[in-house]
Amino acid sequence: MGKKWNPDARPAEKMLTLYTMLLFTGREASLSELSRELDCSKQAVLRLIDQLEASRFGKLLRSKRGKESLYQIDRPRHLPKISLNAEGLYQLALCRDFILHLLPDAMRQNVDTTLQQASAFLPKDEELPESIGQSFVKGRINYTPFQRILETLIQGIREHKVCIVSYRSALHQETRDFEYAPKRLVAFHGAFYLTGWIVTEKGTPQAAYEAPTTFALHRVQKAVLTRRTTKHLPEPEEENKGAFGMIEDKPFIARIRFDKSAATYVVEREWSDGQKVTFHKDGSITLAVTARSHVEFISWILSFGEAAEALSPKWLRDAVVEKASALAALYAKKEQAS
């Protein structure tokens, strides 16, 4: 037995989706593909196809691929002249493949549909590939439950409005409400962050602090759009843009020595503007880099294990030693207990 109708969609909506898919993709679709995309049985899809053909909104073409039935709407020979760059669409499709895993399900579908509609106006010999890239993420965050919150905050950015944001900074922390002026959505290490201003609660919104505040989207419990305007508030300026890390601390220059096993990985990447690499005869390197986030930088060094040694400044070396000693003590304690 095939899938039942999606209870959230009416037959008319299914018909519109079917028509849109066949018209704008410009390619043949199998009965199985249509059943999966529409989330209903093959018998239900066949009934929709019969209704679509009877409506005469477009000439329906049928073909076979082995035992599989294929369906396609014959597009008009003379399409309206719209200036579309095929290469630009290919690059947008690549961006889609790299960032799509971050978006909620409905937003993913909207991106796909928009690209398909745009590709319908490409020359007949040009075809937009369905997928030309792939992204791998460790510890993916599922943003589907946060779609309404994300849409509200994006609306706040676009319309320059204050949002009342309910935020929990950690798992066991209490939720706090903030009057917040979102200004920018940032993708960083497989997660979304918001940069903006915590503002005063009464009168014309004014920045409550000298520096902007960054919220992790997945820790926002609720967001409500208000009528208070934020047009007069400036865009957050990144004073140390190009330095290592996202969290804004006092910038510092650090020197790290990496042994041969990590040298290739480190040299192939840019960690900050103006970084310098010194090569040593034993295959190791010393990296001089500007960082602005103490916590992130210490964690990054520790991620290399014994392949990285913090050389300077002294407080950084001491902090890494302290963390490494605590880690060694933890495992020694576990070993003794067993």
C-alpha positions in Angstrom: 0.0 0.0 0.0 1.3 3.5 -0.9 1.6 6.5 1.3 -1.6 8.2 2.4 -2.4 11.8 1.6 -0.5 14.3 3.6 -3.1 15.6 6.1 -1.6 19.1 5.9 -2.2 19.5 2.1 -5.5 19.6 0.2 -6.0 18.0 -3.2 -5.9 21.4 -4.9 -2.5 22.1 -3.2 -1.2 18.7 -4.4 -2.4 19.5 -8.0 -0.6 22.9 -7.9 2.6 21.3 -6.6 2.4 18.6 -9.3 1.8 21.2 -12.1 4.7 23.4 -10.8 7.1 20.4 -10.6 6.4 19.3 -14.2 6.3 22.8 -15.7 9.3 24.4 -14.1 11.8 21.6 -13.9 11.5 20.9 -17.6 12.5 17.2 -17.1 10.7 13.9 -17.0 9.5 12.7 -13.6 8.7 9.1 -12.8 5.6 8.0 -11.0 7.7 6.9 -8.0 9.4 10.3 -7.8 6.1 12.1 -7.9 4.6 9.9 -5.3 7.6 10.6 -3.0 7.6 14.3 -3.6 3.9 14.7 -3.1 3.8 12.3 -0.2 0.9 10.3 -1.5 0.2 7.0 -3.2 0.9 6.3 -6.8 -2.9 5.8 -7.4 -3.5 9.3 -6.0 -0.8 10.7 -8.3 -2.4 9.0 -11.4 -5.7 10.6 -10.5 -4.0 14.0 -10.3 -2.3 13.4 -13.7 -5.7 12.5 -15.3 -7.2 15.7 -13.9 -4.2 17.8 -15.1 -4.5 16.3 -18.5 -8.2 17.0 -18.7 -7.7 20.6 -17.6 -5.7 21.4 -20.8 -3.4 23.7 -19.0 -0.5 22.1 -20.8 0.3 19.2 -23.1 1.3 16.2 -21.0 4.0 14.0 -22.5 4.2 10.4 -21.5 7.2 8.0 -22.0 8.7 4.9 -20.5 12.0 4.1 -18.8 12.1 0.3 -18.6 8.8 -0.5 -16.7 8.7 3.0 -15.1 6.2 5.5 -16.5 7.5 9.0 -17.0 5.6 12.3 -17.2 6.5 15.8 -18.5 4.7 19.0 -19.5 5.7 20.2 -23.0 7.1 23.6 -22.5 6.4 26.3 -25.1 8.9 26.7 -27.8 9.2 30.5 -27.4 10.0 31.4 -23.8 9.9 35.0 -22.6 13.3 36.7 -22.9 14.7 36.8 -19.4 18.3 37.5 -18.8 19.6 34.6 -16.8 23.2 33.5 -16.4 23.5 29.7 -16.7 26.9 29.7 -15.0 25.5 31.8 -12.2 22.7 29.3 -11.6 25.2 26.5 -11.5 27.2 28.4 -8.9 24.0 29.1 -6.9 23.2 25.4 -7.1 26.6 24.6 -5.7 26.0 27.1 -2.8 22.7 25.4 -2.2 24.4 22.0 -1.9 27.0 23.4 0.6 24.6 25.3 2.8 21.3 23.4 2.4 22.0 21.1 5.4 21.7 24.1 7.7 18.2 25.2 6.6 14.9 23.9 7.9 13.0 21.5 5.7 10.5 24.0 4.3 13.3 26.5 3.4 15.2 23.7 1.6 12.2 23.0 -0.5 11.7 26.7 -1.3 15.4 27.0 -2.4 15.0 23.9 -4.6 11.8 25.2 -6.1 13.2 28.6 -6.8 16.2 27.2 -8.6 14.0 24.9 -10.6 11.7 27.7 -11.7 14.7 29.8 -12.7 16.2 27.0 -14.7 13.0 26.7 -16.7 14.1 29.8 -18.6 17.5 28.5 -19.6 18.2 27.7 -23.2 16.9 24.2 -24.2 20.4 22.7 -24.3 21.2 24.0 -20.8 20.1 22.0 -17.8 20.6 22.8 -14.1 22.1 19.8 -12.4 20.0 18.5 -9.4 23.1 18.2 -7.2 26.7 19.0 -7.9 28.2 19.3 -4.4 28.0 17.8 -0.9 28.7 19.0 2.6 29.8 16.9 5.5 29.2 18.3 9.0 30.2 16.9 12.4 27.4 17.3 15.0 24.7 18.7 12.7 22.1 20.9 14.3 18.5 20.2 13.1 17.0 23.7 12.5 13.6 22.5 11.4 12.1 23.0 14.8 13.5 26.6 14.7 12.0 27.6 11.4 9.4 29.9 12.8 12.0 31.6 15.0 14.4 31.9 12.1 11.8 33.5 9.9 10.8 36.0 12.6 14.4 37.0 13.2 15.1 37.3 9.4 12.0 39.5 9.2 13.4 41.6 12.0 16.7 42.1 10.2 15.0 42.9 6.9 12.4 45.3 8.3 14.7 46.8 11.0 12.5 45.8 13.9 13.2 44.9 17.5 12.4 41.3 18.5 11.7 40.0 22.0 14.0 37.1 22.2 13.8 34.4 24.9 17.3 32.9 25.2 18.9 30.1 27.2 22.6 30.3 27.0 23.3 26.8 28.3 21.4 23.5 28.9 20.8 24.1 32.6 20.5 27.9 32.5 17.2 29.7 32.9 15.6 31.4 29.9 15.9 35.2 29.8 14.0 37.7 27.7 15.9 40.4 25.8 14.7 43.3 23.7 17.0 42.6 20.7 17.7 44.3 17.4 19.0 41.6 15.1 21.3 42.9 12.4 23.0 39.9 10.8 22.7 36.1 10.4 26.1 34.4 10.6 26.9 30.8 9.6 29.9 29.5 11.6 31.1 25.9 12.1 27.9 24.3 11.0 25.6 26.6 13.1 23.7 29.8 12.8 24.4 32.8 15.0 22.7 36.2 15.2 24.7 39.4 15.7 22.8 42.5 16.9 22.2 44.9 19.8 20.4 44.4 23.1 18.4 47.5 23.4 16.6 49.6 26.0 13.0 48.5 26.8 11.3 51.9 26.7 11.3 54.8 24.3 13.4 54.9 21.2 15.6 51.7 21.2 19.1 52.4 22.1 22.0 50.0 22.4 22.3 48.9 26.1 26.0 47.9 25.7 28.9 49.3 23.8 29.5 46.0 21.9 27.0 44.0 19.9 25.6 40.7 21.3 25.8 37.3 19.5 23.1 34.7 20.1 23.2 31.1 18.9 20.0 30.5 17.0 19.4 27.0 18.4 19.4 28.4 21.9 16.6 30.9 21.1 13.4 29.5 22.7 11.1 32.2 21.2 11.2 35.3 19.1 8.4 37.9 18.8 8.5 40.7 16.3 7.6 44.2 17.6 6.8 47.5 15.9 9.9 49.3 17.4 12.2 50.4 14.6 16.0 49.8 14.7 16.9 51.8 11.5 18.9 54.3 13.5 21.1 51.6 15.0 24.4 51.0 13.2 25.5 47.7 11.7 27.8 45.9 14.1 31.4 46.6 13.1 34.0 43.9 13.3 37.1 45.8 14.6 39.3 42.7 14.3 37.8 41.2 11.2 40.2 38.6 9.8 41.4 37.5 13.2 41.0 33.9 14.4 37.6 33.1 16.1 34.1 34.5 16.2 33.9 35.7 19.8 35.2 39.2 20.2 38.0 39.5 22.8 41.1 41.6 23.0 43.2 40.5 20.0 46.6 38.9 20.5 49.4 37.4 18.4 50.2 33.8 19.1 53.0 31.5 18.0 52.2 27.8 17.7 54.7 25.1 16.7 53.1 22.1 14.8 55.0 18.9 14.2 55.4 17.3 10.8 52.1 15.3 11.2 50.0 18.5 11.4 52.1 20.8 9.3 50.5 20.1 5.9 47.0 20.7 7.2 47.9 23.9 9.0 49.9 25.4 6.1 47.1 24.7 3.5 44.7 27.0 5.4 44.4 30.7 6.3 43.8 31.1 10.0 44.0 34.9 10.1 45.0 37.9 8.0 48.7 38.5 7.9 49.6 35.1 9.3 53.3 34.0 9.0 54.7 30.5 8.7 58.3 29.5 9.5 59.5 26.1 8.2 61.9 24.0 10.1 64.3 21.3 8.9 62.6 18.5 10.8 59.4 19.2 8.8 57.7 21.1 11.6 56.4 24.7 11.3 55.8 27.6 13.5 52.6 29.6 12.9 52.2 33.2 13.9 48.5 34.2 13.9 46.3 36.9 15.2 43.4 35.7 17.3 40.5 37.5 19.0 38.8 34.6 20.9 40.7 33.2 23.8 38.4 30.3 24.4 38.1 29.2 20.8 41.9 29.5 20.2 42.8 27.4 23.3 40.3 24.7 22.2 41.7 24.8 18.7 45.3 24.2 20.0 44.1 21.3 22.2 42.3 19.7 19.2 45.8 18.9 17.7 46.8 17.0 20.9 50.6 16.5 21.1 51.1 17.7 17.5 50.7 21.4 18.6 52.7 23.4 21.2 51.8 26.9 22.3 55.0 29.0 22.4 53.7 32.5 23.1 52.3 34.6 24.7 53.1 33.1 28.1 49.5 33.3 29.4 48.4 31.3 26.4 51.0 28.6 27.0 50.1 28.5 30.7 46.4 28.2 29.9 47.0 25.2 27.5 49.3 23.5 30.1 46.5 24.0 32.7 43.9 22.5 30.5 46.1 19.6 29.4 47.1 18.9 33.0 43.4 18.8 34.1 42.6 16.4 31.2 45.5 14.1 32.2 44.4 14.2 35.8 40.8 13.3 34.8 41.9 10.2 32.9 44.4 9.2 35.6 41.5 9.3 38.1 39.3 7.2 35.9 42.1 4.7 35.4 42.6 4.4 39.2 38.9 3.9 39.8 38.7 1.1 37.3 
